[in-house]
Amino acid sequence: MFIDVRTLPDGSRLETDLAIIGGGVAGITLARALADSRAHICIIEAGGLEYDAEVQAFYDGECVGISYPLTGNRLRYFGGSSNHWGGFCRPLEAIDFEVRDWVPHSGWPFAIDELAPYYGPASEVVEIAPPRFGDKTYWARHTGTELPDLPSGRMEQRFVQFSPPTRFGTRYRDELRAAPNVDVLLNANVTLIAARTDGRSVQAVRIATLNGLHHEVHARQFVLATGGLENARMLLLSDDVMPAGLGNRHDLVGRYFMEHPHLSGFGDIVLADLERLPPIYRRRVRVEGRDASAAFTPSERFLRDNALLNAVFMAGEAGTYRDDTTADWPHARQHVDMLRAASHLIGRPHRPADAPLGNWLGLGCACEQAPNPDSRVMLTDERDRLGLRRIRLDWRLTHQDRHSVVTHMRMLAAEIGALGAGRMLVYAEHPDDWPAIVSGGAHHMGTTRMHDDPRQGVVDRNAKVHGVDNLYIAGSSVFPTSGAANPTLTIVALTLRLADHLRTRVT
């Protein structure tokens, strides 16, 4: 049942077994996973069923580090940021879970083997099943093209599968509405996670509406699932019993904010014969009802040998050159000159007179960010309409982040050349060559990180807040490291794992 809390009598008290704060990917996944249990479940969503600019404005805040669009990267209505999600799906790699001596603060409390069984069900949730992320034979067979091996072992081929993309708020709305044990509260802004006097458990969450009403939801178990920025903000705001904020005994809440720096314009691939590079390497292809594209990732051996962070590169068709091309876009002259000078090396020594001179592919890169305690979410003194302090984000990158990406670019250029399909022009030759403005992927990670030691993490291996018996956190804010894969698939997998843990605790 969906309930607009603006229509309830002021001061309403609602009782439930499990209160999920947030109706985005994690919150909806958790409710669906437990909808077959005997527990009564309540999703508390700050927005409604549609976008509302007045509600969206609550995400406004201050940036004091790298410039970052705090409002535009998230959506405050049912379905959360899945409402503008691009659908990129790929699991983390095994090395991403390890303690790596060259990556400060790295290591998850468990290996990938513990999460791997959940990636299959997660793929069904995001509608890309069956998952075929590393199965080159599968994609070769179903696309009817031979996929060449990368020769040096420094780079590997992975495959990104694309969700339709699944809009969780619309795709699963009817299912949740029909579930007899699930209530979805709309337009319900949580203003406080109210702890008991000893701070060791939560007794209720307080809700305010924009039309001036106040309610409470009481539960046996609580899950905070409002995203990588708001999860930290909500804990910091809940300071009535614990002055530093709930779960913040060791000043870790909000620290280790990570993004995936997305770089474009750092390099291009030039091809004399487009057909020498299989289509899946240069655009999305459709196989058995779903889309996929090849990606280039550094091999585990290369990461270890060179003490590098992870990264992923993808290429896309960007333009065609002919003999009379006079394009003035960046680097066009370099492309044309290379095609004329090197066509005998990269595919077409005897080009037909009416054939294009060649093609170029644009490259995109998403890279792992090293966990950094000084990259963090804090609170400003400015308050929103409900009287809550707004976010201050200080996103920071390090030399290690930049050095890793530039090194991977050079290696990718070598791999493209060794394949004999084309040549790659690299425009960033030094870590300091990064663009002045670095964008992210709207991937907010790390601010309530997972660690068995409460002095090194906010939640334990089961995503329970250290020192608080009945409060859990869902979403990418618990990631100790980011890897280079888009986080949504892993968010879903972790949430399904959390559902298994909670099943006996809420019934």
C-alpha positions in Angstrom: 0.0 0.0 0.0 1.2 3.5 -0.8 0.5 6.2 1.8 1.0 9.9 1.3 1.9 11.0 4.8 0.7 14.5 4.1 -2.8 13.1 4.5 -2.3 11.4 7.9 -3.4 13.1 11.1 -0.6 15.2 12.6 1.5 13.2 15.1 0.7 9.8 13.7 2.7 6.9 15.1 3.2 4.0 12.8 4.5 0.5 13.9 6.4 -1.9 11.7 8.9 -4.7 11.9 11.4 -3.3 9.4 11.7 0.4 8.5 13.7 1.1 5.4 14.6 4.8 5.0 14.9 5.5 1.3 12.9 4.2 -1.7 15.7 3.9 -4.2 17.5 0.9 -5.7 18.6 -0.5 -2.3 15.4 0.2 -0.4 13.1 -1.3 -3.1 15.4 -4.3 -3.6 15.4 -5.0 0.2 11.6 -4.7 0.5 11.0 -7.0 -2.5 13.5 -9.6 -1.1 11.7 -9.7 2.2 8.1 -9.4 0.9 7.6 -13.1 1.2 8.4 -13.1 4.9 6.0 -12.7 7.8 7.5 -9.3 8.7 5.7 -6.0 8.1 7.9 -3.7 6.1 7.7 0.0 5.7 9.6 2.0 3.1 10.0 5.7 4.0 10.5 7.8 0.9 11.2 11.6 1.0 9.7 12.2 -2.4 6.5 11.3 -4.2 6.0 9.2 -7.3 7.1 11.9 -9.7 9.9 14.5 -9.9 9.2 17.7 -8.0 11.7 20.6 -8.2 10.7 21.8 -4.7 11.6 18.4 -3.2 14.7 18.0 -5.3 16.1 21.2 -3.8 16.7 19.5 -0.5 19.8 17.9 -2.1 21.4 21.3 -2.5 24.6 21.9 -0.5 28.2 23.3 -0.6 31.3 22.0 -2.4 34.7 22.9 -1.0 36.8 20.5 -2.9 36.5 19.4 -6.6 33.4 21.1 -8.0 30.5 18.7 -8.0 26.8 18.8 -8.9 25.2 17.9 -5.6 21.6 18.4 -6.8 21.7 17.0 -10.3 23.4 13.7 -9.5 20.6 12.3 -7.4 16.8 12.2 -7.6 14.5 12.6 -4.6 11.4 10.6 -5.6 10.4 6.9 -5.6 12.9 4.9 -7.4 15.7 7.3 -6.5 18.6 7.6 -8.9 17.5 4.6 -10.9 15.1 7.2 -12.5 18.1 8.5 -14.5 20.5 5.6 -14.4 22.3 4.7 -17.6 22.1 0.9 -17.0 25.8 0.0 -17.0 26.3 -3.3 -15.2 29.5 -5.1 -14.3 30.5 -6.8 -11.1 33.6 -5.8 -9.1 36.8 -7.8 -9.6 38.3 -10.2 -7.1 41.3 -7.9 -6.5 38.9 -5.1 -5.5 38.1 -6.9 -2.3 41.6 -7.6 -1.2 43.9 -5.7 1.1 46.4 -4.3 -1.3 49.6 -3.0 0.3 49.8 -0.2 -2.4 46.2 1.0 -1.7 45.9 2.7 1.7 42.8 1.6 3.7 41.9 -1.1 1.1 40.2 -4.4 1.8 36.7 -5.6 2.4 35.8 -7.8 5.4 35.2 -10.7 2.9 36.4 -11.9 -0.4 34.4 -11.8 -3.7 33.4 -15.5 -3.2 31.0 -14.4 -0.5 29.2 -11.9 -2.7 29.5 -13.8 -6.0 26.4 -16.0 -5.4 24.3 -12.8 -5.3 25.4 -11.4 -8.6 23.2 -13.8 -10.5 20.0 -12.9 -8.7 21.0 -9.2 -8.9 21.3 -9.6 -12.6 17.7 -10.7 -12.7 16.6 -7.7 -10.6 18.2 -5.3 -13.1 17.0 -7.4 -16.1 20.3 -8.4 -17.7 20.3 -12.1 -16.8 22.1 -14.3 -17.5 25.3 -12.5 -16.6 28.1 -12.9 -19.1 30.6 -10.4 -18.0 33.8 -12.3 -18.8 32.6 -14.9 -21.3 34.3 -13.9 -24.5 33.2 -17.2 -26.2 29.6 -16.4 -25.5 29.7 -13.0 -27.1 31.8 -14.2 -30.1 29.3 -17.0 -30.8 26.2 -14.8 -30.5 27.6 -11.9 -32.5 29.1 -14.1 -35.1 32.5 -12.3 -34.9 35.9 -13.5 -33.8 37.1 -11.5 -30.8 40.9 -11.3 -30.7 43.0 -11.9 -27.7 44.8 -9.0 -26.2 48.5 -9.9 -26.8 50.5 -8.6 -23.8 48.5 -9.7 -20.8 48.5 -6.1 -19.4 44.9 -5.6 -20.4 41.9 -7.9 -20.4 38.5 -7.9 -22.1 35.4 -7.6 -20.0 31.8 -7.1 -21.1 29.5 -4.4 -19.8 25.8 -5.5 -19.9 23.2 -2.8 -20.1 20.0 -2.9 -18.0 17.0 -1.6 -20.1 17.6 0.5 -17.8 15.4 -0.7 -15.0 13.5 2.2 -13.4 12.9 0.6 -10.0 10.1 3.0 -9.0 8.0 2.2 -12.0 9.1 -1.4 -12.7 8.4 -2.7 -9.2 5.7 -0.2 -8.1 2.7 -2.5 -8.7 4.4 -5.4 -7.0 5.0 -3.5 -3.9 1.6 -2.0 -3.9 0.1 -5.5 -4.0 2.3 -6.9 -1.3 0.1 -7.3 1.8 3.0 -6.7 4.2 4.6 -3.7 2.6 3.7 -0.1 3.1 5.4 2.7 1.2 5.3 6.1 2.8 5.6 9.0 0.3 6.6 12.6 1.0 8.0 11.5 4.3 11.2 13.4 5.1 13.2 11.7 7.9 14.5 14.4 10.2 16.0 12.3 12.9 17.0 8.7 13.5 16.0 8.7 17.2 18.3 6.5 19.4 17.6 5.3 22.9 19.3 7.2 25.7 22.3 4.9 25.7 22.8 5.2 22.0 23.0 1.5 21.5 19.7 1.0 19.5 17.2 3.0 17.5 13.6 3.4 18.7 12.0 5.4 15.9 12.5 7.7 13.0 10.9 11.2 13.0 9.2 12.4 9.9 8.3 15.9 8.7 6.2 16.9 5.7 6.3 20.1 3.7 2.8 21.0 4.8 3.9 21.1 8.4 3.0 17.6 9.8 5.2 15.5 12.0 5.0 11.7 12.4 7.0 8.8 13.9 7.8 5.3 12.6 8.7 2.7 15.3 10.3 -0.6 14.3 12.3 -3.5 15.5 15.0 -3.1 12.8 16.0 -0.1 10.7 17.9 0.2 7.4 19.3 3.5 6.1 19.2 3.4 2.3 19.3 7.0 1.1 22.5 7.0 -1.0 26.2 7.6 -0.5 25.8 11.3 0.4 22.5 11.3 2.4 23.4 8.1 4.4 26.3 10.0 5.9 24.3 13.2 6.3 21.5 11.4 8.1 23.8 9.8 10.6 25.5 13.2 11.3 22.2 14.9 11.7 21.1 12.3 14.2 23.0 13.9 17.1 20.4 14.2 19.9 22.0 11.3 21.9 25.4 11.0 20.3 26.8 14.6 19.8 29.1 13.6 16.9 26.3 11.8 15.2 24.9 8.2 15.2 27.6 5.6 14.5 30.3 8.3 14.6 32.2 7.4 17.7 35.5 7.3 15.8 34.9 10.2 13.4 34.5 8.0 10.4 31.0 8.9 9.2 31.3 10.9 6.0 35.0 10.2 5.4 36.4 8.2 2.5 34.0 9.6 0.0 34.8 8.0 -3.4 33.7 8.6 -6.9 34.7 7.2 -10.3 36.4 10.1 -12.0 35.2 10.0 -15.6 37.7 11.3 -18.1 36.9 12.0 -21.8 39.1 13.6 -24.4 42.3 12.0 -23.1 42.7 9.9 -26.2 41.2 8.6 -29.5 41.6 5.4 -31.5 42.1 5.9 -35.3 41.1 3.1 -37.7 41.8 2.8 -41.4 39.2 0.0 -41.7 36.4 0.1 -39.2 35.5 -3.6 -39.8 38.8 -4.8 -38.5 37.6 -4.1 -35.0 34.5 -6.2 -34.1 31.3 -4.1 -33.5 31.1 -5.0 -29.8 34.3 -3.1 -29.2 33.0 0.1 -30.7 29.3 0.1 -30.0 26.5 -1.7 -28.1 25.3 -4.9 -29.7 22.1 -6.6 -28.9 22.2 -10.3 -28.0 19.3 -12.4 -26.8 17.2 -9.3 -26.0 19.9 -7.3 -24.1 22.7 -5.0 -24.9 26.4 -5.3 -24.2 29.7 -3.7 -25.1 33.3 -4.8 -24.6 35.5 -3.0 -22.1 39.2 -2.9 -21.6 40.4 -3.4 -18.0 43.9 -3.8 -16.6 44.9 -7.4 -15.7 45.3 -8.4 -12.1 48.9 -9.2 -12.7 49.6 -5.7 -14.2 47.9 -4.0 -11.3 50.0 -6.0 -8.8 53.3 -5.6 -10.7 52.9 -1.8 -11.1 51.0 -1.0 -7.8 48.1 0.6 -9.7 44.4 1.3 -9.0 41.8 -0.3 -11.2 40.2 1.3 -14.3 37.9 0.6 -17.2 38.0 1.9 -20.8 35.3 1.8 -23.4 35.3 3.0 -27.0 32.5 4.4 -29.2 32.2 5.3 -32.9 32.7 9.1 -33.1 33.4 10.1 -36.7 34.3 9.2 -40.3 37.1 10.9 -42.3 37.2 11.2 -46.1 39.9 12.6 -48.3 38.2 16.0 -48.4 37.5 16.2 -44.7 38.2 19.7 -43.3 36.8 19.1 -39.8 37.8 21.6 -37.2 37.0 19.6 -34.1 39.8 18.9 -31.6 42.6 16.6 -32.9 40.9 16.1 -36.3 44.1 17.1 -38.2 46.2 14.7 -36.1 43.7 11.9 -37.0 43.8 12.6 -40.7 47.6 12.9 -40.8 47.9 9.6 -39.0 45.5 7.9 -41.3 47.4 9.1 -44.4 50.7 8.2 -43.0 49.9 4.8 -41.4 47.1 3.3 -43.4 49.4 0.6 -44.7 50.0 -0.5 -41.1 46.5 -0.3 -39.8 44.3 -2.0 -42.2 43.9 -0.6 -45.8 47.1 -0.3 -47.9 45.1 -0.4 -51.1 42.0 1.6 -50.2 39.3 1.9 -52.9 39.0 5.4 -54.2 35.4 5.8 -52.9 36.1 4.4 -49.5 36.5 6.6 -46.4 40.0 7.5 -45.3 39.2 6.1 -41.9 37.3 6.4 -38.7 37.9 7.5 -35.2 36.6 6.2 -31.9 36.2 8.3 -28.8 37.3 6.8 -25.5 35.7 7.0 -22.1 37.4 6.1 -18.8 36.2 5.4 -15.3 38.9 4.9 -12.7 39.1 3.6 -9.2 39.7 6.3 -6.5 41.9 5.4 -3.6 40.1 5.6 -0.2 41.1 9.0 1.3 39.9 10.0 4.8 40.2 13.7 3.8 37.7 13.2 0.9 34.5 13.6 2.9 30.9 14.6 3.6 30.3 17.1 6.4 27.5 19.5 7.4 27.3 23.2 6.8 25.6 25.7 9.1 23.1 26.5 6.3 19.7 24.8 6.9 17.0 23.6 4.5 13.3 24.3 4.8 12.9 21.6 7.5 15.7 23.1 9.6 18.3 20.4 8.8 21.9 21.3 8.1 22.9 20.9 4.5 25.8 18.9 3.1 29.3 20.2 2.6 31.2 17.9 0.2 35.0 18.0 0.0 35.9 15.6 -2.8 39.6 15.1 -3.2 41.8 13.1 -5.6 45.4 12.2 -5.1 48.5 11.7 -7.3 48.0 8.0 -7.0 44.6 8.3 -8.7 46.0 10.4 -11.6 49.2 8.3 -12.0 47.2 5.1 -12.3 44.9 6.4 -15.0 47.7 7.9 -17.1 49.7 4.6 -16.9 46.7 2.6 -18.0 46.2 4.9 -21.0 49.7 4.2 -22.2 49.1 0.5 -21.9 45.8 0.6 -23.7 47.5 2.5 -26.6 50.1 -0.3 -26.8 47.4 -3.0 -26.8 45.5 -1.3 -29.6 48.6 -1.0 -31.7 49.5 -4.7 -31.0 46.1 -5.8 -32.2 46.9 -4.2 -35.6 43.4 -2.7 -35.9 44.4 0.9 -35.4 46.4 3.4 -33.5 45.6 5.3 -30.3 46.5 8.9 -29.8 47.1 9.8 -26.1 46.8 13.4 -25.1 47.5 13.0 -21.4 51.2 12.0 -21.0 51.6 13.0 -17.3 49.5 12.8 -14.2 49.3 16.6 -14.1 47.7 16.7 -17.6 44.3 15.9 -16.1 41.6 18.4 -17.2 40.8 21.2 -14.8 37.2 20.0 -14.4 36.9 16.3 -13.5 33.4 14.8 -13.7 32.1 11.8 -11.8 29.7 9.1 -12.6 27.2 10.0 -9.9 28.7 7.0 -8.0 28.7 8.0 -4.3 30.7 5.5 -2.3 32.6 4.9 0.9 31.1 7.4 3.4 29.9 4.7 5.8 32.5 2.1 4.9 32.4 -1.5 6.0 35.1 -2.9 8.3 35.2 -5.5 11.1 37.1 -3.0 13.2 34.9 -0.2 14.5 38.0 2.1 14.4 38.3 1.6 10.7 34.7 1.3 9.5 31.2 2.6 10.3 29.4 -0.8 9.6 30.5 -4.4 10.1 30.5 -7.2 7.5 26.7 -7.5 7.8 26.3 -3.7 7.2 25.2 -3.2 10.8 26.3 0.1 12.3 29.0 -0.5 14.9 27.6 0.0 18.4 24.0 0.3 17.3 22.2 -3.0 17.6 19.3 -2.5 15.2 20.5 -0.1 12.5 21.9 -1.3 9.1 23.0 0.6 6.1 22.4 -0.4 2.5 24.0 1.0 -0.7 27.4 1.9 -2.0 28.2 4.1 1.0 29.4 0.8 2.7 32.0 0.1 -0.1 35.5 0.1 1.5 37.0 0.5 -2.0 35.3 1.5 -5.2 36.8 -0.7 -7.9 36.2 0.6 -11.4 32.8 -1.0 -12.1 29.6 1.0 -11.9 28.1 0.3 -8.5 24.4 -0.4 -9.1 24.8 -4.2 -9.7 27.0 -4.5 -6.6 24.5 -2.4 -4.6 21.7 -4.9 -5.5 23.9 -7.9 -4.7 24.9 -6.5 -1.3 21.3 -5.7 -0.6 20.2 -9.3 -1.4 22.9 -10.5 1.0 21.6 -8.1 3.7 18.1 -9.4 3.2 19.3 -12.9 3.9 21.0 -11.7 7.1 17.9 -9.8 8.2 15.3 -12.4 7.4 15.5 -14.1 10.8 15.8 -10.8 12.7 12.5 -9.2 11.5 10.2 -12.2 11.7 
